Amino acid sequence: MGLLGAWMQDGATHFALRAPLARAVWLCLFDADDAETRLPMVREGDDWRITLPGDHAGARYGYRADGDWAPDQGRWFDAAKLLVDPYAVELDRRFEQAPALAQHGVDTAAIVPRAIVPGALPLVEPAPPMFTRGGLIYEVNVRGFTLLHPDVPEPIRGTVAALAHPSVIAHLRRLHVSAVQLLPIVAWLDERHLPPLGLRNAWGYNPVAMMALDPGLCPGGVAELREAVAALHGAGIGVLLDLVFNHTGESDIYGGVLSLRGLDNAAYAHAADGSLINDTGCGNTLDFAQGAVRALTVAALRHFVAHCGVDGFRFDLAPVLARGGQYGPGFDPAAPIFAEIAADPFLADRVMIAEPWDIGPGGYQLGHFPPHWLEWNDVFRDDVRRFWQGAAGFGALATRLAGSADIFGEQACRSVNFLAAHDGFTLADTVAYEQRHNHANGENNRDGHHANHSWNCGVEGPSDDPQVMAARARDVRALLGCLFASTGTIMLTAGDEFGRTQRGNNNAYCQDSPIGWVDWAGRDLVLEGHVAGLSAWRAGIMAAHPGAFAQFPRAGVWQQMSGAPLGPGDWGNPDLPGLRYLSQDAERPLGFVVDRLARRAGPG
């Protein structure tokens, strides 16, 4: 397989794509009036190619492919469908959901984005990732985080450019953020059921083009992302991208034909009877047994490193990367994609973070990714919540605070510890809602997790009762103390440092609304100051003792709050009022206390 996509070389513009079962493929060029010109492409093995004389940078283009229309046989060719280049890096508009996308023979040129031929993309000067294991990752929904920020100029609110604004960077620096982790910023398609409900996808976990930046979030394209990364790097803050390579927005058999489905449907995993495998819950699953799928993935990662300078990636539903084909339906820790990433000169030193679960066979793989990968640790979240909920003892808490060696072994700690993430209750809602309240999502409150290990301190939802609010404040501080004192890399979701609420919605993926936007005007400044203090303490320890939180601690002394030793039965004693840890490690000279009666945890 040769070079794919659109590029300039030797005074000409080259176009190439993979469509092994097509009978004919056309390059479709669109002029300033949106008139379409179709040019036949030439087959070269599984690829189709065409070269145009001259520099066509900035030209808008798409493809059409003809062949069999036999969805039950995995062939979805329809020359009426305008198709987006899987290797596109910029688009002229956002994706739009419409019935025509799934109707055979109905032309879609009026609604499908055109790719833009890139000009010469400058390479970012290589540099080691600006990220330190054990530091603080700050998870950011770009639009929701900046849309209501009063100091960000209105024209750039809700965009990647807003992340480079001095007021945003000042906030990140106050929190000693090691790296921001951006929810998907590549172009996505709303799920079919959302437009009739008047809703839209607010998170972006439904991509169509894997490296084309969403024109709404990043209207300045590659240059805008590159400049934002440079500004954050200038402040000592790394940038991680949350990317989705497990499925595409073309959905199930009732979904549209927009890109891969109309060119190379073999990229999707199929069962023996030809039906689509749905290990993602999104209607389809990309097949990483296919070399073409792995090549597209590696090309996307290389693009964001080489041309934008990002420091690493978080992989959504990452077990999909290691499933399929010759290594069967389960998870293979030696799957080819891991070696291909590790061998790539642009990617070998980047930060790689797995979300280690999906709904496929062997779908929960926490602790089983390659040794140099980090992994989201939902066991930390659940055990710490359960402890302060009163449903777990000190034994589970101590194991999580010490880096979860029961999961990751005795190697360098690979845990990403978190209390809340984009998916689920916010930190403030964890102590204010015992039940989910997702009615605004239009699914009769059936969506989202029902087991959240959350509580309400006596009143469900908003409260003016001083005692309730004081109890919630204590619980939030206790949870945060555990997070910032824990061994491992830690993650905080934007706004949780000052009491962000989603009104009990624990599945706000479709809330591009005040429910999902960060309320800067309503910040709890006292809590924000407390978090800044915790982060300053942790950053100070890391500066004085590099690697302090990235390595499992050597044996220390666990005691009761009174100083009495802990007996074997004390670890599970729900009536034990508290415990403290005294470090015996000169390279990690820190301890902490957990006072269950005072609802307090943190450095001690």
C-alpha positions as CSV (number, residue, x, y, z in Angstrom):
1,M,0.0,0.0,0.0
2,G,1.5,3.3,-1.1
3,L,1.0,6.8,0.2
4,L,-2.7,7.7,0.6
5,G,-4.5,11.0,0.9
6,A,-3.8,14.3,-1.1
7,W,-0.4,15.9,-1.3
8,M,1.8,18.1,-3.5
9,Q,5.0,16.7,-5.0
10,D,7.2,17.7,-7.9
11,G,4.9,20.4,-9.1
12,A,1.8,18.2,-9.1
13,T,-1.0,17.3,-6.8
14,H,-1.5,13.7,-6.0
15,F,-4.7,11.9,-4.8
16,A,-4.8,8.3,-3.7
17,L,-7.3,6.1,-1.7
18,R,-7.9,2.5,-1.0
19,A,-11.0,0.8,-2.5
20,P,-10.1,-2.8,-3.4
21,L,-13.6,-4.0,-4.4
22,A,-14.7,-0.9,-6.4
23,R,-15.3,-1.1,-10.1
24,A,-14.7,2.6,-10.7
25,V,-13.7,5.6,-8.6
26,W,-13.9,9.3,-9.4
27,L,-12.1,12.3,-7.8
28,C,-14.7,15.0,-7.4
29,L,-13.4,18.6,-7.4
30,F,-15.6,21.5,-6.3
31,D,-15.1,25.1,-7.6
32,A,-16.0,28.4,-5.8
33,D,-19.6,28.0,-6.9
34,D,-19.7,24.4,-5.6
35,A,-20.0,23.0,-9.2
36,E,-18.6,19.5,-9.3
37,T,-16.1,18.1,-11.8
38,R,-15.6,14.3,-11.8
39,L,-12.3,12.8,-12.9
40,P,-11.8,9.1,-13.3
41,M,-9.0,7.5,-11.2
42,V,-6.8,4.7,-12.2
43,R,-6.5,1.4,-10.2
44,E,-3.2,0.3,-8.8
45,G,-3.8,-2.9,-7.0
46,D,-6.1,-2.1,-4.1
47,D,-5.6,1.6,-4.5
48,W,-6.9,4.2,-6.9
49,R,-4.8,7.2,-8.0
50,I,-4.8,10.3,-10.0
51,T,-2.2,13.1,-10.5
52,L,-3.1,16.7,-11.5
53,P,-0.5,19.1,-12.8
54,G,0.1,22.2,-10.7
55,D,-0.5,23.2,-7.1
56,H,-4.1,22.6,-6.0
57,A,-3.6,23.5,-2.3
58,G,-6.9,24.7,-0.9
59,A,-9.0,22.9,-3.5
60,R,-12.1,21.1,-2.1
61,Y,-12.6,17.5,-3.1
62,G,-14.3,14.2,-2.4
63,Y,-14.7,10.8,-4.0
64,R,-17.4,8.7,-5.6
65,A,-17.1,4.9,-6.0
66,D,-19.1,2.5,-8.0
67,G,-19.5,-1.2,-7.5
68,D,-22.0,-3.7,-6.0
69,W,-24.7,-2.6,-3.7
70,A,-24.9,-5.7,-1.5
71,P,-24.8,-4.7,2.2
72,D,-25.4,-8.3,3.3
73,Q,-22.2,-9.1,1.5
74,G,-20.3,-6.1,2.9
75,R,-20.4,-4.1,-0.3
76,W,-22.0,-0.6,0.0
77,F,-20.9,1.0,-3.3
78,D,-23.2,3.8,-4.4
79,A,-22.0,6.4,-6.9
80,A,-24.6,8.8,-5.7
81,K,-22.7,9.2,-2.4
82,L,-20.0,11.8,-2.0
83,L,-17.3,10.2,0.1
84,V,-14.9,11.9,2.5
85,D,-11.2,11.0,2.1
86,P,-10.3,8.8,5.1
87,Y,-6.9,10.6,5.1
88,A,-8.3,14.1,4.9
89,V,-6.7,16.6,7.4
90,E,-9.2,19.5,6.9
91,L,-12.8,19.8,5.9
92,D,-14.8,22.8,4.7
93,R,-17.9,22.1,7.0
94,R,-19.2,20.0,9.8
95,F,-20.9,16.6,9.2
96,E,-24.7,16.8,9.1
97,Q,-27.0,13.9,9.9
98,A,-29.7,13.3,7.3
99,P,-31.8,10.4,6.0
100,A,-30.2,10.7,2.5
101,L,-26.9,9.4,3.8
102,A,-28.5,6.0,4.2
103,Q,-30.8,6.0,1.1
104,H,-29.4,4.1,-1.8
105,G,-29.2,6.2,-5.0
106,V,-29.9,9.5,-3.3
107,D,-27.1,12.0,-4.0
108,T,-25.5,13.5,-0.9
109,A,-23.1,16.1,-2.4
110,A,-25.3,18.9,-0.9
111,I,-24.7,17.7,2.7
112,V,-21.4,15.9,2.9
113,P,-18.2,18.0,3.8
114,R,-15.5,18.4,1.2
115,A,-11.9,17.7,2.1
116,I,-9.4,20.4,1.5
117,V,-6.2,19.7,-0.3
118,P,-3.5,20.6,2.3
119,G,-0.7,23.0,1.5
120,A,2.8,22.2,2.6
121,L,2.4,21.3,6.3
122,P,5.4,22.4,8.3
123,L,7.0,19.8,10.6
124,V,7.1,20.7,14.3
125,E,10.7,20.5,15.6
126,P,11.0,17.2,17.5
127,A,11.1,17.4,21.3
128,P,10.4,15.0,24.1
129,P,6.8,14.9,25.4
130,M,6.1,17.8,27.8
131,F,4.5,15.5,30.4
132,T,5.7,13.9,33.6
133,R,4.4,10.7,34.9
134,G,2.8,11.2,38.3
135,G,1.6,14.7,37.3
136,L,-1.8,16.1,36.8
137,I,-3.8,15.5,33.6
138,Y,-6.7,18.0,33.1
139,E,-9.5,16.5,30.9
140,V,-11.1,19.2,28.7
141,N,-14.2,19.4,26.6
142,V,-12.9,22.3,24.4
143,R,-16.3,23.8,23.6
144,G,-17.9,23.2,27.0
145,F,-14.8,24.5,28.9
146,T,-14.4,27.8,27.1
147,L,-17.8,28.8,25.8
148,L,-18.8,30.7,28.9
149,H,-15.3,31.9,29.9
150,P,-15.7,35.7,30.6
151,D,-12.1,36.6,29.8
152,V,-11.9,34.7,26.5
153,P,-12.8,36.9,23.5
154,E,-16.2,35.9,22.2
155,P,-15.1,35.1,18.6
156,I,-12.8,32.3,19.8
157,R,-14.9,30.9,22.7
158,G,-15.7,27.2,22.2
159,T,-12.7,26.7,19.9
160,V,-9.2,25.2,20.2
161,A,-7.8,28.7,19.9
162,A,-9.3,29.6,23.3
163,L,-7.0,27.2,25.0
164,A,-4.1,29.5,24.2
165,H,-5.7,32.5,25.8
166,P,-3.6,33.9,28.7
167,S,-6.6,33.6,31.2
168,V,-7.0,29.9,30.4
169,I,-3.3,29.2,30.6
170,A,-3.1,31.1,33.9
171,H,-5.8,28.9,35.4
172,L,-4.0,25.8,34.2
173,R,-0.7,27.0,35.7
174,R,-2.4,27.8,39.0
175,L,-3.5,24.1,39.1
176,H,0.0,22.9,38.2
177,V,-1.5,21.0,35.2
178,S,1.1,18.7,33.5
179,A,-1.0,18.2,30.4
180,V,-4.4,18.9,29.1
181,Q,-6.3,16.0,27.6
182,L,-8.7,17.2,24.9
183,L,-11.9,15.3,24.2
184,P,-12.2,14.5,20.5
185,I,-11.5,17.4,18.2
186,V,-11.7,15.5,14.9
187,A,-14.9,15.8,12.8
188,W,-17.8,13.7,14.0
189,L,-21.4,13.0,13.1
190,D,-24.4,13.2,15.4
191,E,-26.1,9.9,16.2
192,R,-29.3,9.4,14.2
193,H,-31.6,9.7,17.1
194,L,-30.3,13.1,18.3
195,P,-31.6,15.6,15.7
196,P,-35.2,14.6,16.1
197,L,-34.8,15.3,19.8
198,G,-33.3,18.7,19.2
199,L,-30.0,17.5,20.6
200,R,-26.4,17.1,19.3
201,N,-23.3,15.2,20.2
202,A,-21.3,17.4,22.5
203,W,-18.3,15.1,23.2
204,G,-17.2,14.0,19.7
205,Y,-16.9,10.3,20.2
206,N,-18.4,9.5,16.8
207,P,-15.8,10.4,14.2
208,V,-16.0,9.9,10.5
209,A,-12.6,11.2,9.4
210,M,-9.9,10.2,11.8
211,M,-7.5,13.1,11.4
212,A,-9.7,15.9,10.0
213,L,-10.2,18.6,12.6
214,D,-13.8,19.5,13.3
215,P,-14.4,22.9,11.6
216,G,-16.6,24.0,14.5
217,L,-14.1,23.3,17.2
218,C,-11.0,24.2,15.2
219,P,-12.0,26.5,12.4
220,G,-8.3,27.5,11.8
221,G,-7.5,23.8,11.0
222,V,-4.1,22.4,11.6
223,A,-2.5,25.8,12.1
224,E,-4.9,26.6,14.9
225,L,-4.1,23.4,16.8
226,R,-0.4,23.8,16.2
227,E,-0.5,27.3,17.6
228,A,-2.5,26.3,20.7
229,V,-0.1,23.4,21.4
230,A,2.9,25.8,21.1
231,A,1.3,28.3,23.5
232,L,0.6,25.6,26.0
233,H,4.1,24.2,25.6
234,G,5.4,27.7,26.3
235,A,3.7,27.5,29.7
236,G,5.1,24.1,30.4
237,I,1.8,22.3,29.7
238,G,1.6,19.2,27.5
239,V,-1.3,18.3,25.1
240,L,-2.9,14.9,24.8
241,L,-5.6,14.1,22.3
242,D,-8.4,11.7,23.0
243,L,-8.9,9.8,19.8
244,V,-11.5,7.3,18.7
245,F,-10.2,4.4,16.5
246,N,-12.7,1.8,17.6
247,H,-15.6,2.7,15.4
248,T,-16.9,5.4,13.0
249,G,-20.0,7.5,12.8
250,E,-21.3,5.4,9.8
251,S,-23.0,3.4,12.6
252,D,-24.9,0.1,12.1
253,I,-26.6,-1.3,8.9
254,Y,-29.1,1.6,9.0
255,G,-26.4,4.2,9.1
256,G,-25.0,6.4,6.3
257,V,-22.4,5.9,3.6
258,L,-19.9,8.8,4.1
259,S,-16.4,7.4,3.9
260,L,-14.9,4.0,4.7
261,R,-18.3,2.2,4.2
262,G,-18.5,3.4,0.6
263,L,-14.8,2.7,-0.2
264,D,-13.5,-0.3,1.9
265,N,-16.2,-1.8,4.1
266,A,-13.8,-4.6,5.0
267,A,-12.3,-2.1,7.5
268,Y,-15.2,-2.9,9.7
269,A,-15.2,-6.2,11.7
270,H,-17.8,-8.7,10.5
271,A,-19.0,-12.0,11.9
272,A,-19.0,-15.2,9.9
273,D,-22.5,-14.5,8.7
274,G,-21.4,-11.1,7.4
275,S,-23.1,-9.0,10.1
276,L,-21.3,-6.1,11.6
277,I,-19.6,-6.8,15.0
278,N,-20.6,-4.3,17.6
279,D,-17.9,-4.4,20.3
280,T,-18.3,-0.7,20.8
281,G,-22.0,-0.2,21.4
282,C,-22.0,2.3,18.5
283,G,-23.1,0.0,15.6
284,N,-19.7,-1.0,14.1
285,T,-16.2,-1.9,15.1
286,L,-13.0,-1.2,13.2
287,D,-11.0,-4.4,12.4
288,F,-7.4,-4.0,13.6
289,A,-6.5,-7.3,12.0
290,Q,-6.6,-5.3,8.8
291,G,-3.3,-3.7,7.9
292,A,-5.1,-0.8,6.3
293,V,-6.9,0.0,9.5
294,R,-3.6,0.0,11.4
295,A,-1.9,2.1,8.7
296,L,-4.7,4.7,9.0
297,T,-4.4,4.8,12.7
298,V,-0.6,5.2,12.7
299,A,-0.8,7.9,10.0
300,A,-3.3,9.9,12.1
301,L,-1.1,9.7,15.2
302,R,2.0,10.7,13.2
303,H,0.1,13.6,11.7
304,F,-0.8,15.1,15.1
305,V,2.7,14.6,16.4
306,A,4.7,15.8,13.3
307,H,2.4,18.7,12.2
308,C,0.8,19.8,15.5
309,G,3.4,18.8,18.1
310,V,1.1,16.9,20.5
311,D,2.6,14.9,23.3
312,G,0.4,11.8,23.3
313,F,-3.0,10.2,23.0
314,R,-5.8,8.6,25.0
315,F,-7.4,5.8,23.1
316,D,-11.2,5.4,23.6
317,L,-12.4,1.7,24.1
318,A,-8.8,0.6,23.6
319,P,-9.3,-3.2,23.7
320,V,-10.6,-2.9,20.1
321,L,-7.0,-2.1,19.0
322,A,-6.0,-5.7,20.1
323,R,-8.8,-7.8,18.8
324,G,-9.8,-9.5,15.5
325,G,-8.5,-11.6,12.7
326,Q,-5.8,-14.2,13.3
327,Y,-5.7,-13.4,17.0
328,G,-9.3,-14.1,17.5
329,P,-12.2,-12.2,19.1
330,G,-10.5,-11.7,22.4
331,F,-7.8,-9.3,23.5
332,D,-4.2,-9.9,22.5
333,P,-1.6,-8.0,24.5
334,A,0.9,-8.6,21.7
335,A,-1.4,-7.3,18.9
336,P,0.5,-5.8,15.9
337,I,-0.6,-2.2,16.5
338,F,1.3,-1.9,19.7
339,A,4.6,-2.9,18.0
340,E,3.9,-0.6,15.1
341,I,3.4,2.4,17.4
342,A,6.5,1.5,19.4
343,A,8.6,1.2,16.2
344,D,7.5,4.5,14.7
345,P,10.1,7.3,15.1
346,F,7.4,9.9,15.6
347,L,5.4,7.9,18.2
348,A,7.9,5.8,20.1
349,D,8.4,8.3,22.9
350,R,4.8,9.7,23.0
351,V,2.4,9.3,26.0
352,M,-0.1,6.5,25.3
353,I,-3.1,6.1,27.5
354,A,-5.7,3.3,27.2
355,E,-9.3,3.3,28.2
356,P,-9.0,-0.4,29.0
357,W,-12.5,-1.6,28.4
358,D,-15.2,-2.1,25.8
359,I,-18.3,-4.4,25.5
360,G,-16.6,-7.0,23.3
361,P,-15.3,-10.5,24.4
362,G,-12.6,-10.1,27.0
363,G,-13.6,-6.4,27.1
364,Y,-12.2,-5.5,30.5
365,Q,-8.4,-5.4,30.3
366,L,-7.2,-3.1,33.0
367,G,-3.5,-3.8,33.7
368,H,-2.9,-5.7,30.5
369,F,-1.7,-3.1,28.0
370,P,2.0,-2.7,27.1
371,P,4.3,-1.8,30.0
372,H,5.0,1.7,28.7
373,W,1.3,2.6,28.4
374,L,-0.8,4.3,31.0
375,E,-4.3,3.1,31.8
376,W,-7.4,4.7,33.1
377,N,-8.0,3.1,36.5
378,D,-11.8,2.9,37.2
379,V,-11.1,0.7,40.2
380,F,-9.4,3.7,41.9
381,R,-12.5,5.8,41.2
382,D,-14.9,3.1,42.5
383,D,-12.9,2.1,45.6
384,V,-12.3,5.6,46.8
385,R,-15.9,6.6,46.2
386,R,-17.1,3.4,48.0
387,F,-14.8,4.1,51.0
388,W,-16.2,7.6,51.6
389,Q,-19.7,6.3,50.8
390,G,-19.1,3.8,53.7
391,A,-19.2,0.7,51.6
392,A,-15.5,-0.2,51.6
393,G,-12.8,-0.6,54.2
394,F,-9.3,0.8,54.6
395,G,-7.7,-2.1,52.8
396,A,-9.0,-1.3,49.4
397,L,-8.3,2.4,49.9
398,A,-4.7,1.8,51.0
399,T,-4.1,-0.3,47.9
400,R,-5.4,2.4,45.6
401,L,-3.5,5.2,47.4
402,A,-0.3,3.1,47.0
403,G,-0.7,2.7,43.2
404,S,-2.8,-0.4,42.7
405,A,0.0,-2.9,42.6
406,D,-2.6,-5.7,42.7
407,I,-3.5,-4.5,39.1
408,F,-0.2,-3.3,37.7
409,G,2.3,-5.5,39.4
410,E,5.6,-4.1,40.8
411,Q,6.7,-2.3,37.6
412,A,6.5,1.5,37.4
413,C,3.0,2.6,38.2
414,R,0.9,2.9,35.1
415,S,-2.3,3.9,36.8
416,V,-4.2,7.0,35.8
417,N,-6.2,7.7,39.0
418,F,-9.4,9.7,38.7
419,L,-12.5,10.4,40.7
420,A,-14.7,11.6,37.8
421,A,-14.4,11.9,34.1
422,H,-16.4,13.2,31.2
423,D,-18.5,10.0,31.3
424,G,-20.4,9.8,34.6
425,F,-21.2,12.1,37.5
426,T,-19.1,15.2,38.0
427,L,-17.2,15.3,41.3
428,A,-19.7,17.7,42.9
429,D,-22.6,15.6,41.7
430,T,-21.1,12.5,43.2
431,V,-21.9,13.8,46.6
432,A,-25.2,15.5,45.7
433,Y,-27.1,12.8,43.7
434,E,-27.6,9.2,44.6
435,Q,-29.5,8.5,41.3
436,R,-28.9,9.7,37.7
437,H,-31.1,12.4,36.4
438,N,-30.7,12.1,32.6
439,H,-34.2,13.2,31.6
440,A,-32.9,16.0,29.3
441,N,-31.3,13.3,27.1
442,G,-34.7,12.2,25.8
443,E,-34.4,8.5,26.7
444,N,-36.7,8.5,29.8
445,N,-33.7,8.4,32.1
446,R,-32.7,4.9,30.9
447,D,-29.2,5.9,29.5
448,G,-26.1,6.3,31.6
449,H,-24.7,4.1,34.4
450,H,-27.1,3.2,37.2
451,A,-24.3,2.1,39.7
452,N,-22.3,5.2,40.4
453,H,-21.2,4.7,44.1
454,S,-22.6,8.2,44.8
455,W,-24.6,9.7,47.6
456,N,-26.5,12.9,48.4
457,C,-25.7,13.8,52.0
458,G,-29.4,13.7,52.8
459,V,-30.9,15.7,50.1
460,E,-31.1,14.8,46.4
461,G,-29.9,17.6,44.2
462,P,-29.6,21.3,44.9
463,S,-29.9,22.3,48.6
464,D,-29.8,25.5,50.7
465,D,-29.3,23.6,53.9
466,P,-26.0,24.7,55.5
467,Q,-25.4,21.3,57.1
468,V,-26.0,19.5,53.8
469,M,-23.7,21.8,51.9
470,A,-21.0,21.6,54.6
471,A,-21.2,17.8,54.5
472,R,-20.8,17.8,50.7
473,A,-17.9,20.2,50.9
474,R,-16.1,17.9,53.4
475,D,-16.8,14.8,51.2
476,V,-15.4,16.5,48.1
477,R,-12.3,17.6,50.0
478,A,-11.8,14.1,51.3
479,L,-12.1,12.6,47.8
480,L,-9.7,15.2,46.4
481,G,-7.2,14.5,49.2
482,C,-7.1,10.9,48.3
483,L,-6.6,11.7,44.6
484,F,-3.7,14.2,45.1
485,A,-2.0,11.9,47.7
486,S,-2.2,8.8,45.5
487,T,0.6,7.1,43.6
488,G,0.2,7.2,39.9
489,T,-0.7,9.9,37.3
490,I,-3.8,11.7,38.4
491,M,-6.6,13.2,36.3
492,L,-9.1,16.0,37.0
493,T,-11.9,16.9,34.7
494,A,-12.2,20.6,33.9
495,G,-14.4,22.4,36.3
496,D,-14.4,19.8,39.0
497,E,-11.9,22.0,40.9
498,F,-14.6,24.5,41.5
499,G,-17.8,22.5,41.8
500,R,-19.0,22.0,38.3
501,T,-22.4,20.4,38.2
502,Q,-24.4,18.7,35.4
503,R,-27.6,18.7,37.5
504,G,-27.3,15.0,38.1
505,N,-26.9,14.1,34.4
506,N,-24.3,11.3,34.3
507,N,-24.3,10.9,30.5
508,A,-24.1,14.4,29.1
509,Y,-22.8,13.4,25.7
510,C,-25.7,15.1,24.0
511,Q,-25.8,18.2,26.1
512,D,-24.3,21.0,24.1
513,S,-26.2,23.2,26.6
514,P,-25.8,24.8,30.0
515,I,-25.9,21.2,31.5
516,G,-22.6,20.4,29.7
517,W,-21.0,23.8,29.7
518,V,-18.6,24.9,32.5
519,D,-20.1,27.7,34.5
520,W,-17.2,30.1,35.2
521,A,-19.5,32.7,36.8
522,G,-20.7,30.1,39.5
523,R,-17.3,28.9,40.5
524,D,-16.7,27.8,44.1
525,L,-13.6,29.9,44.7
526,V,-12.9,28.4,48.1
527,L,-12.8,24.9,46.6
528,E,-10.7,26.1,43.8
529,G,-8.2,27.5,46.2
530,H,-8.1,24.2,48.1
531,V,-7.4,22.3,44.9
532,A,-4.7,24.7,43.9
533,G,-3.1,24.1,47.3
534,L,-3.3,20.4,47.0
535,S,-1.8,20.6,43.5
536,A,1.0,22.9,44.7
537,W,1.9,20.4,47.4
538,R,2.0,17.5,45.0
539,A,4.0,19.6,42.4
540,G,6.5,20.6,45.1
541,I,7.1,16.9,46.1
542,M,7.6,16.0,42.4
543,A,10.1,18.9,41.9
544,A,12.1,17.9,45.0
545,H,11.8,14.1,44.4
546,P,11.3,13.4,40.7
547,G,9.3,10.2,40.1
548,A,7.9,10.3,43.7
549,F,4.4,9.6,42.5
550,A,5.3,7.5,39.4
551,Q,6.9,4.6,41.3
552,F,5.3,2.3,43.8
553,P,6.3,3.4,47.3
554,R,8.7,1.2,49.4
555,A,7.2,-0.3,52.5
556,G,6.1,2.4,55.0
557,V,4.3,2.3,58.3
558,W,0.5,2.2,58.5
559,Q,-1.0,3.3,61.8
560,Q,-4.3,4.1,63.4
561,M,-4.9,7.8,63.9
562,S,-3.9,7.3,67.5
563,G,-0.5,6.0,66.5
564,A,-1.5,2.4,67.5
565,P,-0.5,-0.3,65.1
566,L,-3.0,-1.8,62.6
567,G,-4.0,-5.3,63.3
568,P,-5.0,-7.8,60.5
569,G,-8.7,-7.3,61.2
570,D,-8.5,-3.5,61.1
571,W,-8.2,-3.2,57.3
572,G,-11.8,-4.1,56.8
573,N,-13.2,-2.6,60.0
574,P,-15.8,0.0,59.0
575,D,-15.8,1.5,62.5
576,L,-12.0,2.3,62.5
577,P,-12.0,6.1,62.6
578,G,-8.9,6.7,60.5
579,L,-5.4,5.8,59.5
580,R,-2.2,7.4,58.6
581,Y,0.8,6.4,56.4
582,L,4.4,7.3,57.4
583,S,6.8,7.0,54.6
584,Q,10.1,5.1,55.0
585,D,11.3,6.1,51.6
586,A,13.9,8.9,51.5
587,E,13.2,9.5,47.8
588,R,9.5,9.8,48.5
589,P,9.3,11.4,52.0
590,L,5.6,12.0,52.2
591,G,2.8,10.7,54.3
592,F,-0.9,11.2,54.5
593,V,-3.8,10.8,56.9
594,V,-7.4,9.6,56.3
595,D,-9.8,10.8,59.0
596,R,-13.1,9.1,58.4
597,L,-14.8,10.9,61.3
598,A,-13.8,14.3,60.1
599,R,-14.3,13.4,56.4
600,R,-10.7,14.5,55.7
601,A,-7.9,13.0,53.7
602,G,-4.7,14.5,52.4
603,P,-1.0,15.2,53.1
604,G,0.0,14.7,56.7
